[in-house]
């Protein structure tokens, strides 16, 4: 069953559907690895904000510890909430969405469903950073698909 987009985005629906099909057969830890890669890939677009990155870096670390059984789901949830608080304080929509991408990525340790939401927030961030450039959206979806395929191939 395919996932529904929870946020309004311009998208390459064929590539999203391809990612979604692969997502459906991917384990939660693999999705966490992929989501963190997606978030790190988008995070440079948050440079439009002058923010303290410590909660973001800490949250990524908590998720990475969770991936190897060294952090609890509760710790992941708390880390994600801190990141979303950082996003709420951003001044620009690009910054908010880039940081929300990270918050969703960290949240995959809580629920695997956060992986596709992370992916969509990355697209929203690209859309805001490069308005009217559908090619950038397609490039990001292609990058996401390749990253997920690489993670699947390495397990």
MODELLER restraints for C-alpha pairs under 7 A, 6 or more apart:
rsr = mdl.restraints
at = mdl.atoms
rsr.add(forms.Gaussian(group=physical.xy_distance, feature=features.Distance(at['CA:2:A'], at['CA:20:A']), mean=6.27, stdev=0.5))
rsr.add(forms.Gaussian(group=physical.xy_distance, feature=features.Distance(at['CA:3:A'], at['CA:20:A']), mean=6.83, stdev=0.5))
rsr.add(forms.Gaussian(group=physical.xy_distance, feature=features.Distance(at['CA:6:A'], at['CA:117:A']), mean=6.95, stdev=0.5))
rsr.add(forms.Gaussian(group=physical.xy_distance, feature=features.Distance(at['CA:9:A'], at['CA:124:A']), mean=5.62, stdev=0.5))
rsr.add(forms.Gaussian(group=physical.xy_distance, feature=features.Distance(at['CA:11:A'], at['CA:137:A']), mean=6.43, stdev=0.5))
rsr.add(forms.Gaussian(group=physical.xy_distance, feature=features.Distance(at['CA:12:A'], at['CA:137:A']), mean=6.87, stdev=0.5))
rsr.add(forms.Gaussian(group=physical.xy_distance, feature=features.Distance(at['CA:12:A'], at['CA:138:A']), mean=5.75, stdev=0.5))
rsr.add(forms.Gaussian(group=physical.xy_distance, feature=features.Distance(at['CA:15:A'], at['CA:141:A']), mean=6.16, stdev=0.5))
rsr.add(forms.Gaussian(group=physical.xy_distance, feature=features.Distance(at['CA:16:A'], at['CA:141:A']), mean=6.80, stdev=0.5))
rsr.add(forms.Gaussian(group=physical.xy_distance, feature=features.Distance(at['CA:19:A'], at['CA:145:A']), mean=5.63, stdev=0.5))
rsr.add(forms.Gaussian(group=physical.xy_distance, feature=features.Distance(at['CA:28:A'], at['CA:112:A']), mean=5.32, stdev=0.5))
rsr.add(forms.Gaussian(group=physical.xy_distance, feature=features.Distance(at['CA:29:A'], at['CA:67:A']), mean=5.61, stdev=0.5))
rsr.add(forms.Gaussian(group=physical.xy_distance, feature=features.Distance(at['CA:30:A'], at['CA:151:A']), mean=6.65, stdev=0.5))
rsr.add(forms.Gaussian(group=physical.xy_distance, feature=features.Distance(at['CA:31:A'], at['CA:112:A']), mean=6.85, stdev=0.5))
rsr.add(forms.Gaussian(group=physical.xy_distance, feature=features.Distance(at['CA:31:A'], at['CA:115:A']), mean=6.19, stdev=0.5))
rsr.add(forms.Gaussian(group=physical.xy_distance, feature=features.Distance(at['CA:32:A'], at['CA:105:A']), mean=6.55, stdev=0.5))
rsr.add(forms.Gaussian(group=physical.xy_distance, feature=features.Distance(at['CA:32:A'], at['CA:108:A']), mean=5.36, stdev=0.5))
rsr.add(forms.Gaussian(group=physical.xy_distance, feature=features.Distance(at['CA:32:A'], at['CA:109:A']), mean=6.40, stdev=0.5))
rsr.add(forms.Gaussian(group=physical.xy_distance, feature=features.Distance(at['CA:32:A'], at['CA:115:A']), mean=6.99, stdev=0.5))
rsr.add(forms.Gaussian(group=physical.xy_distance, feature=features.Distance(at['CA:34:A'], at['CA:147:A']), mean=6.67, stdev=0.5))
rsr.add(forms.Gaussian(group=physical.xy_distance, feature=features.Distance(at['CA:34:A'], at['CA:148:A']), mean=5.82, stdev=0.5))
rsr.add(forms.Gaussian(group=physical.xy_distance, feature=features.Distance(at['CA:34:A'], at['CA:151:A']), mean=6.91, stdev=0.5))
rsr.add(forms.Gaussian(group=physical.xy_distance, feature=features.Distance(at['CA:35:A'], at['CA:105:A']), mean=4.72, stdev=0.5))
rsr.add(forms.Gaussian(group=physical.xy_distance, feature=features.Distance(at['CA:35:A'], at['CA:115:A']), mean=5.67, stdev=0.5))
rsr.add(forms.Gaussian(group=physical.xy_distance, feature=features.Distance(at['CA:35:A'], at['CA:118:A']), mean=6.46, stdev=0.5))
rsr.add(forms.Gaussian(group=physical.xy_distance, feature=features.Distance(at['CA:36:A'], at['CA:105:A']), mean=5.37, stdev=0.5))
rsr.add(forms.Gaussian(group=physical.xy_distance, feature=features.Distance(at['CA:36:A'], at['CA:106:A']), mean=6.95, stdev=0.5))
rsr.add(forms.Gaussian(group=physical.xy_distance, feature=features.Distance(at['CA:38:A'], at['CA:119:A']), mean=6.85, stdev=0.5))
rsr.add(forms.Gaussian(group=physical.xy_distance, feature=features.Distance(at['CA:38:A'], at['CA:144:A']), mean=6.67, stdev=0.5))
rsr.add(forms.Gaussian(group=physical.xy_distance, feature=features.Distance(at['CA:39:A'], at['CA:101:A']), mean=5.60, stdev=0.5))
rsr.add(forms.Gaussian(group=physical.xy_distance, feature=features.Distance(at['CA:39:A'], at['CA:102:A']), mean=4.91, stdev=0.5))
rsr.add(forms.Gaussian(group=physical.xy_distance, feature=features.Distance(at['CA:39:A'], at['CA:105:A']), mean=6.42, stdev=0.5))
rsr.add(forms.Gaussian(group=physical.xy_distance, feature=features.Distance(at['CA:42:A'], at['CA:98:A']), mean=6.16, stdev=0.5))
rsr.add(forms.Gaussian(group=physical.xy_distance, feature=features.Distance(at['CA:42:A'], at['CA:122:A']), mean=6.17, stdev=0.5))
rsr.add(forms.Gaussian(group=physical.xy_distance, feature=features.Distance(at['CA:43:A'], at['CA:98:A']), mean=5.69, stdev=0.5))
rsr.add(forms.Gaussian(group=physical.xy_distance, feature=features.Distance(at['CA:43:A'], at['CA:99:A']), mean=6.98, stdev=0.5))
rsr.add(forms.Gaussian(group=physical.xy_distance, feature=features.Distance(at['CA:45:A'], at['CA:95:A']), mean=6.99, stdev=0.5))
rsr.add(forms.Gaussian(group=physical.xy_distance, feature=features.Distance(at['CA:45:A'], at['CA:98:A']), mean=6.56, stdev=0.5))
rsr.add(forms.Gaussian(group=physical.xy_distance, feature=features.Distance(at['CA:46:A'], at['CA:94:A']), mean=6.51, stdev=0.5))
rsr.add(forms.Gaussian(group=physical.xy_distance, feature=features.Distance(at['CA:46:A'], at['CA:95:A']), mean=4.42, stdev=0.5))
rsr.add(forms.Gaussian(group=physical.xy_distance, feature=features.Distance(at['CA:46:A'], at['CA:98:A']), mean=5.56, stdev=0.5))
rsr.add(forms.Gaussian(group=physical.xy_distance, feature=features.Distance(at['CA:46:A'], at['CA:99:A']), mean=6.91, stdev=0.5))
rsr.add(forms.Gaussian(group=physical.xy_distance, feature=features.Distance(at['CA:48:A'], at['CA:95:A']), mean=6.34, stdev=0.5))
rsr.add(forms.Gaussian(group=physical.xy_distance, feature=features.Distance(at['CA:49:A'], at['CA:90:A']), mean=6.67, stdev=0.5))
rsr.add(forms.Gaussian(group=physical.xy_distance, feature=features.Distance(at['CA:49:A'], at['CA:95:A']), mean=5.91, stdev=0.5))
rsr.add(forms.Gaussian(group=physical.xy_distance, feature=features.Distance(at['CA:55:A'], at['CA:82:A']), mean=6.44, stdev=0.5))
rsr.add(forms.Gaussian(group=physical.xy_distance, feature=features.Distance(at['CA:55:A'], at['CA:83:A']), mean=6.11, stdev=0.5))
rsr.add(forms.Gaussian(group=physical.xy_distance, feature=features.Distance(at['CA:56:A'], at['CA:83:A']), mean=5.68, stdev=0.5))
rsr.add(forms.Gaussian(group=physical.xy_distance, feature=features.Distance(at['CA:59:A'], at['CA:79:A']), mean=4.79, stdev=0.5))
rsr.add(forms.Gaussian(group=physical.xy_distance, feature=features.Distance(at['CA:59:A'], at['CA:80:A']), mean=6.40, stdev=0.5))
rsr.add(forms.Gaussian(group=physical.xy_distance, feature=features.Distance(at['CA:59:A'], at['CA:106:A']), mean=6.34, stdev=0.5))
rsr.add(forms.Gaussian(group=physical.xy_distance, feature=features.Distance(at['CA:60:A'], at['CA:106:A']), mean=6.05, stdev=0.5))
rsr.add(forms.Gaussian(group=physical.xy_distance, feature=features.Distance(at['CA:62:A'], at['CA:71:A']), mean=6.37, stdev=0.5))
rsr.add(forms.Gaussian(group=physical.xy_distance, feature=features.Distance(at['CA:62:A'], at['CA:76:A']), mean=6.09, stdev=0.5))
rsr.add(forms.Gaussian(group=physical.xy_distance, feature=features.Distance(at['CA:63:A'], at['CA:76:A']), mean=6.01, stdev=0.5))
rsr.add(forms.Gaussian(group=physical.xy_distance, feature=features.Distance(at['CA:63:A'], at['CA:106:A']), mean=5.43, stdev=0.5))
rsr.add(forms.Gaussian(group=physical.xy_distance, feature=features.Distance(at['CA:63:A'], at['CA:109:A']), mean=6.24, stdev=0.5))
rsr.add(forms.Gaussian(group=physical.xy_distance, feature=features.Distance(at['CA:65:A'], at['CA:71:A']), mean=5.32, stdev=0.5))
rsr.add(forms.Gaussian(group=physical.xy_distance, feature=features.Distance(at['CA:66:A'], at['CA:72:A']), mean=6.22, stdev=0.5))
rsr.add(forms.Gaussian(group=physical.xy_distance, feature=features.Distance(at['CA:66:A'], at['CA:109:A']), mean=6.62, stdev=0.5))
rsr.add(forms.Gaussian(group=physical.xy_distance, feature=features.Distance(at['CA:73:A'], at['CA:109:A']), mean=6.16, stdev=0.5))
rsr.add(forms.Gaussian(group=physical.xy_distance, feature=features.Distance(at['CA:73:A'], at['CA:110:A']), mean=5.36, stdev=0.5))
rsr.add(forms.Gaussian(group=physical.xy_distance, feature=features.Distance(at['CA:76:A'], at['CA:106:A']), mean=6.54, stdev=0.5))
rsr.add(forms.Gaussian(group=physical.xy_distance, feature=features.Distance(at['CA:76:A'], at['CA:107:A']), mean=6.35, stdev=0.5))
rsr.add(forms.Gaussian(group=physical.xy_distance, feature=features.Distance(at['CA:76:A'], at['CA:109:A']), mean=6.06, stdev=0.5))
rsr.add(forms.Gaussian(group=physical.xy_distance, feature=features.Distance(at['CA:76:A'], at['CA:110:A']), mean=6.46, stdev=0.5))
rsr.add(forms.Gaussian(group=physical.xy_distance, feature=features.Distance(at['CA:77:A'], at['CA:107:A']), mean=6.15, stdev=0.5))
rsr.add(forms.Gaussian(group=physical.xy_distance, feature=features.Distance(at['CA:77:A'], at['CA:110:A']), mean=6.27, stdev=0.5))
rsr.add(forms.Gaussian(group=physical.xy_distance, feature=features.Distance(at['CA:80:A'], at['CA:103:A']), mean=4.87, stdev=0.5))
rsr.add(forms.Gaussian(group=physical.xy_distance, feature=features.Distance(at['CA:80:A'], at['CA:106:A']), mean=5.65, stdev=0.5))
rsr.add(forms.Gaussian(group=physical.xy_distance, feature=features.Distance(at['CA:80:A'], at['CA:107:A']), mean=5.66, stdev=0.5))
rsr.add(forms.Gaussian(group=physical.xy_distance, feature=features.Distance(at['CA:83:A'], at['CA:99:A']), mean=6.89, stdev=0.5))
rsr.add(forms.Gaussian(group=physical.xy_distance, feature=features.Distance(at['CA:83:A'], at['CA:103:A']), mean=5.28, stdev=0.5))
rsr.add(forms.Gaussian(group=physical.xy_distance, feature=features.Distance(at['CA:84:A'], at['CA:100:A']), mean=5.99, stdev=0.5))
rsr.add(forms.Gaussian(group=physical.xy_distance, feature=features.Distance(at['CA:84:A'], at['CA:103:A']), mean=5.71, stdev=0.5))
rsr.add(forms.Gaussian(group=physical.xy_distance, feature=features.Distance(at['CA:87:A'], at['CA:96:A']), mean=4.58, stdev=0.5))
rsr.add(forms.Gaussian(group=physical.xy_distance, feature=features.Distance(at['CA:87:A'], at['CA:99:A']), mean=5.30, stdev=0.5))
rsr.add(forms.Gaussian(group=physical.xy_distance, feature=features.Distance(at['CA:87:A'], at['CA:100:A']), mean=6.00, stdev=0.5))
rsr.add(forms.Gaussian(group=physical.xy_distance, feature=features.Distance(at['CA:88:A'], at['CA:96:A']), mean=6.54, stdev=0.5))
rsr.add(forms.Gaussian(group=physical.xy_distance, feature=features.Distance(at['CA:90:A'], at['CA:96:A']), mean=5.40, stdev=0.5))
rsr.add(forms.Gaussian(group=physical.xy_distance, feature=features.Distance(at['CA:94:A'], at['CA:125:A']), mean=5.49, stdev=0.5))
rsr.add(forms.Gaussian(group=physical.xy_distance, feature=features.Distance(at['CA:94:A'], at['CA:128:A']), mean=5.80, stdev=0.5))
rsr.add(forms.Gaussian(group=physical.xy_distance, feature=features.Distance(at['CA:94:A'], at['CA:129:A']), mean=6.24, stdev=0.5))
rsr.add(forms.Gaussian(group=physical.xy_distance, feature=features.Distance(at['CA:97:A'], at['CA:121:A']), mean=6.04, stdev=0.5))
rsr.add(forms.Gaussian(group=physical.xy_distance, feature=features.Distance(at['CA:97:A'], at['CA:124:A']), mean=6.81, stdev=0.5))
rsr.add(forms.Gaussian(group=physical.xy_distance, feature=features.Distance(at['CA:97:A'], at['CA:125:A']), mean=5.37, stdev=0.5))
rsr.add(forms.Gaussian(group=physical.xy_distance, feature=features.Distance(at['CA:98:A'], at['CA:122:A']), mean=6.56, stdev=0.5))
rsr.add(forms.Gaussian(group=physical.xy_distance, feature=features.Distance(at['CA:98:A'], at['CA:125:A']), mean=5.67, stdev=0.5))
rsr.add(forms.Gaussian(group=physical.xy_distance, feature=features.Distance(at['CA:100:A'], at['CA:121:A']), mean=6.77, stdev=0.5))
rsr.add(forms.Gaussian(group=physical.xy_distance, feature=features.Distance(at['CA:101:A'], at['CA:118:A']), mean=4.82, stdev=0.5))
rsr.add(forms.Gaussian(group=physical.xy_distance, feature=features.Distance(at['CA:101:A'], at['CA:121:A']), mean=5.09, stdev=0.5))
rsr.add(forms.Gaussian(group=physical.xy_distance, feature=features.Distance(at['CA:101:A'], at['CA:122:A']), mean=5.69, stdev=0.5))
rsr.add(forms.Gaussian(group=physical.xy_distance, feature=features.Distance(at['CA:104:A'], at['CA:114:A']), mean=5.35, stdev=0.5))
rsr.add(forms.Gaussian(group=physical.xy_distance, feature=features.Distance(at['CA:104:A'], at['CA:115:A']), mean=6.79, stdev=0.5))
rsr.add(forms.Gaussian(group=physical.xy_distance, feature=features.Distance(at['CA:104:A'], at['CA:117:A']), mean=6.49, stdev=0.5))
rsr.add(forms.Gaussian(group=physical.xy_distance, feature=features.Distance(at['CA:104:A'], at['CA:118:A']), mean=4.85, stdev=0.5))
rsr.add(forms.Gaussian(group=physical.xy_distance, feature=features.Distance(at['CA:105:A'], at['CA:114:A']), mean=6.56, stdev=0.5))
rsr.add(forms.Gaussian(group=physical.xy_distance, feature=features.Distance(at['CA:105:A'], at['CA:115:A']), mean=6.09, stdev=0.5))
rsr.add(forms.Gaussian(group=physical.xy_distance, feature=features.Distance(at['CA:105:A'], at['CA:118:A']), mean=5.48, stdev=0.5))
rsr.add(forms.Gaussian(group=physical.xy_distance, feature=features.Distance(at['CA:107:A'], at['CA:114:A']), mean=5.93, stdev=0.5))
rsr.add(forms.Gaussian(group=physical.xy_distance, feature=features.Distance(at['CA:108:A'], at['CA:114:A']), mean=5.01, stdev=0.5))
rsr.add(forms.Gaussian(group=physical.xy_distance, feature=features.Distance(at['CA:108:A'], at['CA:115:A']), mean=5.77, stdev=0.5))
rsr.add(forms.Gaussian(group=physical.xy_distance, feature=features.Distance(at['CA:123:A'], at['CA:137:A']), mean=6.18, stdev=0.5))
rsr.add(forms.Gaussian(group=physical.xy_distance, feature=features.Distance(at['CA:123:A'], at['CA:140:A']), mean=6.94, stdev=0.5))
rsr.add(forms.Gaussian(group=physical.xy_distance, feature=features.Distance(at['CA:126:A'], at['CA:136:A']), mean=6.94, stdev=0.5))
rsr.add(forms.Gaussian(group=physical.xy_distance, feature=features.Distance(at['CA:126:A'], at['CA:137:A']), mean=6.37, stdev=0.5))
rsr.add(forms.Gaussian(group=physical.xy_distance, feature=features.Distance(at['CA:127:A'], at['CA:137:A']), mean=6.59, stdev=0.5))
